[in-house]
Amino acid sequence: MKKGNIILEKSFNFVLQIIELYKQLITEKEFVLSKQLLRSGTSIGANVEEATAAMSKKDFTAKMSIASKEARETRYWLRLLDKSKIVNIDFNTYLNDIEQLINILTAIVKTSQEKC
């Protein structure tokens, strides 16, 4: 991982948090929403990583846009898990972290679209 790349670091660390949360959800016998959360949450970091090897600015913007969409989907699953109360887990840290990622990704996408 490139040192000093904030979005790479934050997205990677968030994915690690999502994996730990997924394991906790499984022990709570929550199998459906947890799988959706795992898929969208891990996709954020994967798309950010792919964007670092983009062939063009347009390719970079597309990958970061996908990461942004996946982050928003991840927020949806986190909010649903939080509000449904089907498990007894505090989701506030995850919700705060995903908001930070969404804000960073939105700024990156807007800036890169202006440069295309």
C-alpha positions in Angstrom: 0.0 0.0 0.0 1.3 3.4 -0.9 2.3 5.3 2.3 0.6 8.6 2.7 -2.4 7.9 0.4 -5.2 8.7 2.8 -8.1 7.1 0.9 -6.1 3.9 0.4 -5.3 3.7 4.1 -8.8 4.6 5.3 -10.6 2.3 2.9 -8.2 -0.6 3.7 -8.7 -0.1 7.5 -12.4 0.2 7.0 -12.5 -3.1 5.2 -10.7 -4.7 8.1 -13.4 -3.3 10.4 -16.1 -4.7 8.2 -14.6 -8.1 8.2 -14.5 -8.1 12.0 -18.1 -6.9 12.1 -19.1 -9.6 9.7 -17.6 -12.2 12.0 -19.5 -10.7 14.9 -22.7 -10.7 12.9 -22.3 -14.4 12.0 -21.8 -15.3 15.7 -25.1 -13.4 16.3 -26.7 -15.6 13.7 -27.3 -12.8 11.2 -26.4 -14.3 7.8 -28.3 -12.3 5.1 -27.6 -8.6 5.7 -24.1 -9.4 6.9 -23.2 -11.0 3.6 -24.5 -7.9 1.7 -22.5 -5.7 4.1 -19.4 -7.8 3.5 -19.7 -7.6 -0.3 -20.3 -3.9 -0.5 -17.8 -3.0 2.3 -14.9 -4.9 0.8 -15.7 -3.6 -2.7 -14.9 -0.1 -1.5 -11.2 -0.9 -0.9 -10.9 -3.1 -3.9 -12.1 -0.3 -6.2 -9.9 2.3 -4.6 -6.9 0.0 -5.0 -7.8 -0.5 -8.7 -8.1 3.2 -9.2 -4.4 3.6 -8.2 -3.5 1.6 -11.3 -5.9 3.4 -13.6 -4.9 3.7 -17.3 -6.4 7.2 -17.6 -8.0 9.9 -15.6 -11.4 8.7 -16.9 -10.6 5.2 -15.7 -9.5 6.6 -12.3 -12.7 8.6 -12.0 -14.9 5.6 -12.9 -13.2 3.3 -10.3 -13.5 6.0 -7.6 -17.2 6.5 -8.6 -17.8 2.8 -8.1 -16.0 3.0 -4.7 -18.3 5.9 -3.8 -21.4 4.0 -4.8 -20.3 0.9 -2.8 -19.7 3.1 0.2 -23.2 4.5 0.0 -24.5 0.9 -0.3 -22.5 -0.1 2.7 -24.0 2.9 4.7 -27.4 1.6 3.8 -26.7 -1.9 5.2 -25.2 -0.4 8.3 -28.2 1.8 8.9 -30.5 -1.1 8.3 -28.7 -3.3 10.7 -28.6 -0.4 13.3 -32.3 0.6 13.0 -33.7 -2.9 12.7 -32.2 -4.0 16.0 -31.9 -7.6 14.8 -28.5 -7.7 16.6 -27.3 -6.1 19.7 -24.3 -4.2 18.3 -23.4 -0.5 18.4 -22.9 0.6 14.8 -22.1 4.3 15.5 -18.3 3.9 14.9 -19.0 2.1 11.6 -21.5 4.8 10.5 -19.1 7.6 11.4 -16.3 5.9 9.5 -18.4 5.3 6.4 -19.5 8.9 6.4 -15.9 10.0 6.3 -15.1 7.6 3.4 -18.1 8.9 1.5 -17.1 12.5 2.0 -13.5 11.8 0.8 -14.6 9.7 -2.1 -17.2 12.3 -3.2 -14.5 15.0 -3.1 -12.1 12.8 -5.1 -14.8 12.1 -7.8 -15.8 15.7 -8.1 -12.2 16.9 -8.4 -11.3 14.2 -10.9 -14.4 14.9 -13.0 -13.5 18.6 -13.3 -10.0 17.6 -14.6 -11.3 15.2 -17.2 
